[in-house]
């Protein structure tokens, strides 16, 4: 988001203090019996540092609280009592929906579920505006938490890979070695629809035209590992998690990439991050046909859409794409066009500036190096 706003000419100040030093510390703390006390103490310290940083910064027109800020909308509301500014919350997702409905990590009526529901509701109510990735997604927030529609705005998430990695142009040449390389990468969570991916791979395990590689790990890793081992096919591989520097060549060298295929309510509402990555890298890809996806994708134009959680349809799509390199090249070219037209930093930044201008009522005047409008993004790596 910061890159998008800067690309659109907004003046951005970052007010940031890490709650954890990294993922390893976060996981270590989560396993501790003293986790809650530790997090609260670290949160108090982080908020103190953020308060001093905010006081020293130029007065902003808008404070944007990024996704992952643990309760930071409350801090932003307190701070803007003394330095008035509009508050925008980049919610990205509902913690309640992901934990209770999608990943099913706790029962809907449990204390944890009720606390998550109230947390999501309060953070949205404290903000002047809430950003979400699709209209389908913000309609869920309106219905679930009883919030007014005018509080929400849609902003595609794009990808932070823009500018860091360079897409490779697709051609209409046949797949290398007469094998079409299909690649999926992710954190192996339910929304990914791994049953459909593995079901399709099972149907294609003896087909010499297709090779399927899954990269990553997470909640369902052991299940995936067992199923791939049971298939006992050299054409179906599981690779461990890797850094993005290692992953990008795998994406660039893939003939077909896979999105997500889950059939949950959340899966129907969102556009997965990997879809934006596929668009940016200009890859032909297959993903589930959902209301959220339809806000950006068109079947057989910039993506190949199949019914959610349908292994048969996915297997059929992979064969159809594997034998038609010209079709893959057309999808790849249109993917690039879609990214540049709707998902690039410049496009998203322009839309964000328009949203913030409506919120503040202040006209945005672009200059060569900055603008009269400011956005102060208060966020922590939580």
C-alpha positions as CSV (number, residue, x, y, z in Angstrom):
1,X,0.0,0.0,0.0
2,X,2.8,2.4,0.8
3,X,4.4,1.8,-2.6
4,X,1.0,2.3,-4.3
5,X,0.4,5.6,-2.5
6,X,3.9,6.9,-3.3
7,X,3.5,5.8,-6.9
8,X,0.4,8.0,-7.0
9,X,2.3,11.0,-5.6
10,X,1.1,10.9,-2.1
11,X,3.4,11.9,0.8
12,X,3.7,8.9,3.0
13,X,5.2,8.8,6.5
14,X,5.8,5.4,8.2
15,X,5.1,5.1,11.9
16,X,6.2,1.6,12.6
17,X,7.4,-0.4,15.6
18,X,7.8,-4.3,15.4
19,X,5.9,-6.3,18.0
20,X,8.0,-9.4,17.1
21,X,11.5,-9.6,15.6
22,X,10.3,-12.2,13.1
23,X,8.1,-15.2,12.4
24,X,10.2,-17.5,14.5
25,X,9.9,-15.4,17.6
26,X,6.1,-15.1,17.0
27,X,5.8,-18.9,16.9
28,X,8.0,-19.4,19.9
29,X,5.9,-16.9,21.9
30,X,2.6,-18.5,20.8
31,X,3.7,-21.8,22.3
32,X,4.6,-20.3,25.7
33,X,2.3,-20.5,28.7
34,X,3.1,-16.8,29.3
35,X,2.2,-15.8,25.7
36,X,-0.6,-13.5,26.6
37,X,1.3,-11.6,29.3
38,X,4.4,-11.3,27.0
39,X,2.3,-10.0,24.1
40,X,0.5,-7.4,26.3
41,X,3.9,-6.2,27.7
42,X,5.4,-5.9,24.2
43,X,2.2,-4.2,23.0
44,X,2.4,-1.6,25.7
45,X,6.0,-0.9,24.8
46,X,5.3,-0.8,21.1
47,X,2.4,1.6,21.6
48,X,4.6,3.9,23.7
49,X,7.2,4.0,20.9
50,X,4.5,4.5,18.2
51,X,3.1,7.4,20.3
52,X,6.4,9.2,20.4
53,X,7.0,8.6,16.7
54,X,3.5,9.9,15.8
55,X,4.1,13.0,17.9
56,X,7.3,13.8,16.0
57,X,5.8,13.2,12.5
58,X,4.2,15.9,10.4
59,X,0.5,16.1,11.0
60,X,-1.2,13.8,8.5
61,X,-4.6,14.1,6.8
62,X,-5.1,10.4,7.1
63,X,-3.8,7.6,9.4
64,X,-3.8,4.2,7.7
65,X,-3.6,1.3,10.0
66,X,-2.2,-1.7,8.0
67,X,-3.3,-5.3,8.3
68,X,-1.7,-7.1,11.2
69,X,-1.7,-4.2,13.6
70,X,-2.9,-5.8,16.9
71,X,-5.5,-3.3,18.1
72,X,-3.7,-0.4,16.4
73,X,-7.0,1.2,15.3
74,X,-7.6,1.9,19.0
75,X,-4.2,3.6,19.4
76,X,-4.8,5.6,16.2
77,X,-8.2,6.8,17.5
78,X,-6.6,7.9,20.8
79,X,-3.7,9.7,19.0
80,X,-6.0,11.5,16.6
81,X,-7.9,13.0,19.5
82,X,-4.9,15.3,19.9
83,X,-3.9,15.6,16.2
84,X,-7.1,15.2,14.3
85,X,-7.0,13.0,11.2
86,X,-9.2,10.5,9.4
87,X,-8.5,6.8,10.2
88,X,-8.5,4.2,7.5
89,X,-8.3,0.5,8.5
90,X,-6.9,-1.9,6.0
91,X,-8.7,-4.9,7.4
92,X,-7.7,-7.4,4.6
93,X,-9.8,-10.2,6.3
94,X,-12.0,-11.0,9.3
95,X,-10.0,-12.7,12.1
96,X,-13.3,-14.2,13.3
97,X,-14.2,-15.6,9.9
98,X,-10.7,-17.0,9.2
99,X,-10.3,-18.6,12.6
100,X,-13.8,-19.9,13.2
101,X,-15.3,-20.6,9.8
102,X,-12.5,-21.1,7.4
103,X,-9.7,-22.8,9.4
104,X,-12.1,-24.1,12.1
105,X,-9.6,-23.6,14.9
106,X,-12.3,-23.0,17.5
107,X,-16.0,-23.5,17.9
108,X,-18.4,-20.7,16.8
109,X,-19.8,-20.3,20.3
110,X,-16.5,-20.4,22.2
111,X,-15.1,-17.6,24.2
112,X,-12.3,-17.2,21.7
113,X,-14.8,-16.9,18.8
114,X,-16.8,-14.3,20.6
115,X,-13.7,-12.3,21.4
116,X,-12.6,-12.4,17.8
117,X,-16.0,-11.3,16.6
118,X,-16.0,-8.3,19.0
119,X,-12.4,-7.5,18.0
120,X,-13.3,-7.3,14.3
121,X,-16.4,-5.3,15.0
122,X,-14.7,-2.8,17.3
123,X,-11.7,-2.2,15.0
124,X,-14.1,-1.5,12.1
125,X,-16.3,0.8,14.2
126,X,-13.4,2.8,15.4
127,X,-12.2,3.5,11.9
128,X,-13.7,6.2,9.6
129,X,-13.2,3.9,6.6
130,X,-12.4,0.2,6.1
131,X,-10.6,-1.2,3.1
132,X,-11.2,-4.7,1.8
133,X,-10.0,-6.5,-1.4
134,X,-13.4,-7.2,-3.0
135,X,-17.0,-5.9,-2.9
136,X,-18.1,-9.4,-2.0
137,X,-15.8,-9.2,1.1
138,X,-17.0,-5.9,2.4
139,X,-20.6,-7.0,2.0
140,X,-19.8,-9.9,4.4
141,X,-18.6,-7.3,6.9
142,X,-21.7,-5.3,6.5
143,X,-24.0,-8.3,7.1
144,X,-21.9,-10.1,9.8
145,X,-21.0,-7.1,12.0
146,X,-24.0,-4.8,11.2
147,X,-21.9,-2.0,9.8
148,X,-23.0,0.7,7.3
149,X,-22.0,0.1,3.6
150,X,-20.6,3.6,3.3
151,X,-17.9,2.8,5.8
152,X,-16.2,0.5,3.2
153,X,-14.2,0.8,0.0
154,X,-12.7,-1.8,-2.3
155,X,-9.0,-1.7,-3.0
156,X,-7.2,-4.6,-4.8
157,X,-4.2,-5.8,-2.8
158,X,-1.8,-6.2,-5.8
159,X,1.6,-7.6,-5.0
160,X,4.7,-6.3,-3.3
161,X,6.8,-8.3,-5.9
162,X,6.4,-5.4,-8.4
163,X,9.7,-3.7,-8.8
164,X,11.6,-6.5,-6.9
165,X,11.3,-9.2,-9.6
166,X,10.9,-9.0,-13.3
167,X,8.3,-11.0,-15.2
168,X,9.5,-13.2,-18.0
169,X,7.6,-13.0,-21.3
170,X,5.6,-16.1,-22.2
171,X,5.8,-17.5,-25.7
172,X,3.6,-19.9,-27.7
173,X,6.4,-22.5,-27.9
174,X,5.6,-26.1,-26.7
175,X,6.3,-27.0,-23.1
176,X,9.9,-27.9,-22.5
177,X,10.7,-31.6,-22.8
178,X,7.0,-32.1,-23.9
179,X,6.0,-31.8,-20.2
180,X,3.8,-29.1,-19.0
181,X,5.0,-27.9,-15.5
182,X,2.1,-27.1,-13.2
183,X,3.1,-25.2,-10.0
184,X,1.2,-24.4,-6.8
185,X,2.7,-22.5,-3.9
186,X,1.2,-21.5,-0.6
187,X,0.8,-22.1,3.2
188,X,-1.5,-25.2,2.8
189,X,-4.6,-23.8,4.5
190,X,-8.2,-24.9,3.9
191,X,-9.1,-22.0,1.7
192,X,-6.5,-23.2,-0.9
193,X,-8.7,-26.3,-1.7
194,X,-5.8,-28.8,-1.6
195,X,-8.3,-31.7,-2.0
196,X,-9.1,-30.5,-5.5
197,X,-5.5,-30.0,-6.4
198,X,-4.4,-33.4,-5.1
199,X,-7.5,-35.1,-6.7
200,X,-6.6,-33.6,-10.0
201,X,-3.0,-34.7,-9.6
202,X,-4.1,-38.2,-8.8
203,X,-6.1,-38.3,-12.1
204,X,-3.1,-37.1,-14.0
205,X,-0.3,-39.1,-12.3
206,X,0.2,-41.4,-15.3
207,X,-0.2,-38.7,-17.9
208,X,3.2,-37.9,-19.4
209,X,2.1,-34.5,-20.5
210,X,1.7,-33.0,-17.0
211,X,4.0,-32.6,-14.0
212,X,2.6,-31.2,-10.8
213,X,4.7,-29.5,-8.1
214,X,3.4,-28.2,-4.7
215,X,5.6,-25.8,-2.8
216,X,5.1,-24.7,0.8
217,X,3.8,-26.0,4.1
218,X,1.5,-25.2,6.9
219,X,-1.7,-26.4,8.6
220,X,-2.4,-29.2,6.1
221,X,1.2,-30.1,5.3
222,X,1.2,-33.6,6.8
223,X,-2.1,-34.5,5.0
224,X,-0.6,-33.3,1.7
225,X,2.6,-35.2,2.4
226,X,0.8,-38.5,3.1
227,X,-1.4,-38.2,0.0
228,X,1.5,-37.4,-2.3
229,X,3.5,-40.3,-0.9
230,X,0.5,-42.6,-1.4
231,X,0.3,-41.6,-5.1
232,X,3.9,-42.7,-5.5
233,X,4.3,-40.8,-8.8
234,X,7.5,-39.1,-10.1
235,X,5.2,-36.6,-11.8
236,X,3.8,-35.2,-8.5
237,X,6.3,-33.5,-6.2
238,X,6.2,-31.7,-2.8
239,X,8.9,-29.1,-2.1
240,X,9.4,-27.4,1.2
241,X,8.8,-23.7,2.0
242,X,11.4,-21.5,0.4
243,X,12.3,-17.8,0.3
244,X,10.8,-15.7,-2.4
245,X,14.2,-15.4,-4.1
246,X,14.1,-19.2,-4.4
247,X,10.4,-19.3,-5.3
248,X,10.3,-16.8,-8.1
249,X,12.3,-18.9,-10.6
250,X,9.9,-21.7,-9.9
251,X,7.0,-19.4,-10.8
252,X,8.7,-18.0,-13.8
253,X,9.6,-21.4,-15.2
254,X,6.1,-22.8,-14.7
255,X,3.9,-23.5,-17.7
256,X,0.7,-23.3,-15.6
257,X,0.2,-21.9,-12.1
258,X,-2.6,-22.8,-9.7
259,X,-4.7,-20.4,-7.7
260,X,-7.0,-21.6,-4.9
261,X,-10.0,-24.0,-5.1
262,X,-11.6,-23.9,-1.7
263,X,-15.4,-23.9,-1.5
264,X,-15.7,-22.1,1.9
265,X,-17.7,-18.9,2.2
266,X,-14.4,-16.9,2.6
267,X,-13.0,-18.5,-0.5
268,X,-16.0,-17.3,-2.5
269,X,-15.4,-13.7,-1.4
270,X,-11.7,-13.1,-1.8
271,X,-9.1,-12.8,-4.5
272,X,-6.0,-14.8,-3.3
273,X,-2.6,-13.1,-3.2
274,X,-1.2,-15.7,-5.6
275,X,-3.7,-14.6,-8.2
276,X,-2.2,-11.1,-8.2
277,X,1.3,-12.7,-8.4
278,X,0.2,-14.8,-11.4
279,X,-1.1,-11.7,-13.1
280,X,2.1,-9.7,-12.3
281,X,4.4,-12.5,-13.6
282,X,2.2,-13.0,-16.7
283,X,1.5,-16.6,-16.1
284,X,-1.5,-18.7,-17.4
285,X,-3.3,-19.9,-14.3
286,X,-6.3,-21.9,-13.1
287,X,-8.3,-20.8,-10.1
288,X,-11.8,-21.3,-8.7
289,X,-14.7,-19.5,-10.3
290,X,-16.1,-17.3,-7.4
291,X,-17.9,-14.0,-7.1
292,X,-14.7,-12.4,-5.7
293,X,-12.6,-13.7,-8.6
294,X,-15.2,-12.4,-11.1
295,X,-14.6,-8.9,-9.9
296,X,-11.2,-9.1,-11.7
297,X,-11.0,-12.2,-13.8
298,X,-12.8,-13.4,-16.9
299,X,-12.8,-17.1,-17.9
300,X,-10.7,-17.9,-20.9
301,X,-9.6,-14.3,-21.2
302,X,-7.1,-13.6,-18.4
303,X,-7.6,-16.8,-16.4
304,X,-9.0,-20.3,-16.6
305,X,-11.9,-20.6,-14.1
306,X,-13.2,-23.9,-12.7
307,X,-15.9,-24.7,-10.1
308,X,-14.6,-24.7,-6.6
309,X,-13.4,-28.0,-5.0
310,X,-13.9,-29.8,-8.3
311,X,-10.9,-32.1,-9.0
312,X,-12.4,-33.4,-12.3
313,X,-12.8,-29.9,-13.7
314,X,-9.3,-28.9,-12.6
315,X,-7.8,-32.0,-14.2
316,X,-9.7,-31.4,-17.4
317,X,-8.5,-27.7,-17.5
318,X,-4.9,-28.7,-17.0
319,X,-5.0,-31.1,-19.9
320,X,-6.7,-28.6,-22.1
321,X,-4.1,-26.0,-21.3
322,X,-1.2,-28.5,-21.5
323,X,-2.0,-29.4,-25.1
324,X,-2.6,-25.8,-26.3
325,X,0.5,-23.6,-25.9
326,X,-1.2,-20.8,-27.9
327,X,-4.0,-20.7,-25.4
328,X,-1.5,-20.4,-22.5
329,X,0.3,-17.6,-24.3
330,X,-3.0,-15.7,-24.8
331,X,-3.9,-16.1,-21.1
332,X,-0.5,-15.0,-20.1
333,X,-0.6,-11.8,-22.3
334,X,-4.0,-10.9,-21.0
335,X,-2.8,-11.5,-17.4
336,X,-0.1,-8.9,-17.9
337,X,-2.6,-6.4,-19.4
338,X,-5.0,-7.0,-16.5
339,X,-2.3,-6.4,-13.9
340,X,-1.2,-3.1,-15.5
341,X,-4.7,-1.9,-15.9
342,X,-6.2,-2.8,-12.5
343,X,-3.6,-4.1,-10.1
344,X,-0.3,-2.2,-10.5
345,X,1.0,0.1,-7.8
346,X,0.2,3.1,-10.0
347,X,-3.4,2.0,-10.5
348,X,-4.1,1.0,-6.9
349,X,-2.4,4.2,-5.7
350,X,-4.6,6.3,-7.9
351,X,-7.7,4.7,-6.6
352,X,-6.6,4.9,-3.0
353,X,-5.8,8.6,-3.4
354,X,-9.3,9.1,-4.8
355,X,-10.8,7.3,-1.8
356,X,-8.8,9.3,0.7
357,X,-9.7,12.5,-1.1
358,X,-13.4,11.8,-0.8
359,X,-12.9,10.9,2.9
360,X,-11.0,14.1,3.8
361,X,-12.7,16.4,1.4
362,X,-9.3,17.8,0.4
363,X,-8.2,18.1,-3.2
364,X,-5.2,16.0,-4.2
365,X,-2.6,17.9,-6.2
366,X,0.2,15.8,-7.7
367,X,3.6,17.3,-7.9
368,X,6.8,15.9,-9.3
369,X,8.1,14.9,-5.9
370,X,5.1,14.5,-3.6
371,X,1.7,16.0,-3.1
372,X,-0.2,18.2,-0.7
373,X,-2.0,15.2,0.7
374,X,-0.4,13.0,3.3
375,X,-0.9,9.4,4.5
376,X,0.6,8.2,7.7
377,X,0.7,4.4,7.8
378,X,0.8,3.1,11.3
379,X,1.6,-0.6,11.3
380,X,3.5,-3.3,13.1
381,X,4.8,-6.6,11.8
382,X,2.6,-8.7,14.0
